[in-house]
Amino acid sequence: MALSQRNGALLLVFVAAVCVELYQAQNVLGRCSCLSTIKFIKGNISDFQVLEVRPGCDRIELIITISTSENSTEKFCMNTEGKMAKAYLKCWERKNKDESRKMECIDRKKKAEDRATED
């Protein structure tokens, strides 16, 4: 009886390990997430995501989320060599890649754009 419980426990641990590996592999598809990029985005930026260099992708990727007028969102990949993307990446670095401080980068960019349109 004890032997079958031990086998059951080992099987459970094995299945859990396989599930964890499959979950982690879901983000590593052997290629980059951004197949095409744009240099500039105009709109209500509500979020951004920085994907660091990882297995299968040898570059940093910046994905911007825009809120549309229909209360939906769209995601765009930005060319990280552009001025706008560099500003986000620089801010992200200054915030020590802290997810809870991402809005500070978005708000800072919005204020800079507002000042530019006032001039």
N, C-alpha and C positions, 0 to 999 in steps of 0.2 A: 504494500500500500504506500509506504513512504517513498519507494522508488518511483512510482507513477506521479506522485506529487512533485518530486524533484524534476522529473522529465517535463511535467507541465509548466513548472516555473521557468525552466531553461527555455522551453519553447516560447513562453511569453516574453522573456527577455530578448530572445532572438528576433521575434516579430517586432518588438518595440524598436530595436536597433535598426532593422530594415526600414521601418516607417520614418525614423529620424533621418536616415540617409536619403531616402526618396524625397522627403520634404526639403532638405538642404540642396539636393540636386536640381530641384525645380527652378531655382534662381540661376543655376549655371547650365545654360543650354549649349555651351561650347561656342557662343558667339556674343557679340555685343547686343544690347537692347535697342540701341538707336541705329537703325539702318540708314536713315537720312536725317539731316539736321537743317535748321534754319538759323539765320544770323541774328534776327531781331524779332521780338514779339511785342505787339501792342495789344493791350487789353487788361482786364482785371486779373492780375496774377494772384492766385490764392494759395499756392504751395509750390515747392520745388523739391526735387530729390537729386542728390549727388550720388552717383554710382562710381565707386573707386575702381581702380585697376583690379581685375580679378581673373581667375583661370578662364580662358576662353575669350577674354576681352582685354586688350593691352592699352586701353585709354580710359580716361575719366569721362563720364557721361553726365550731362545735366538735363533733367526732365522737368519742364515747367508745366504747372497745372493752371489753366485759365478758367475762370467762372464766366459762363455765357449768360445772355439775357434770358434764356429759357430755363434758368435755374439748373443747368447741367454743367458738366465740366469737360474740358478737352485737354489732352496732354500733348506736348510738343517737345521734341529733342532740340536743344540748342547747340550750335557750333561753339565749342569751348574756346575757340580762338577769337571769337568776336568780343567786342568791348562790353556788351551787356552781360554776357556769360562770365567774362573775367571778373566783373564787378560782383556777381553773385558768388563765384568761387572764392574770391578774396574775402568777402564778408563771412562766408561759411568757415574759412580757415580762422579768421579772427574770433569767431564765436566758438572755437575749438570743436567744431562739428557736433554741437549740442542741438539735438532735435527740438528741444523745448525753446530754443532761441531763434528758430528759423524765421519767425514773423518779423524779428528785428531787421533782417536782411531785406525782406519784402517791403516793409514800411519805409526803410531807408531809400530803397530804389524808387518807390512811389513819390517820396518827397523830392528826390532829385529830378524826376521827370516833371513834376509840377513846377519846380523852379525854372526848368528849361522852357516850358511852354509859356511862362509869364514874361520871359525876356523878349 
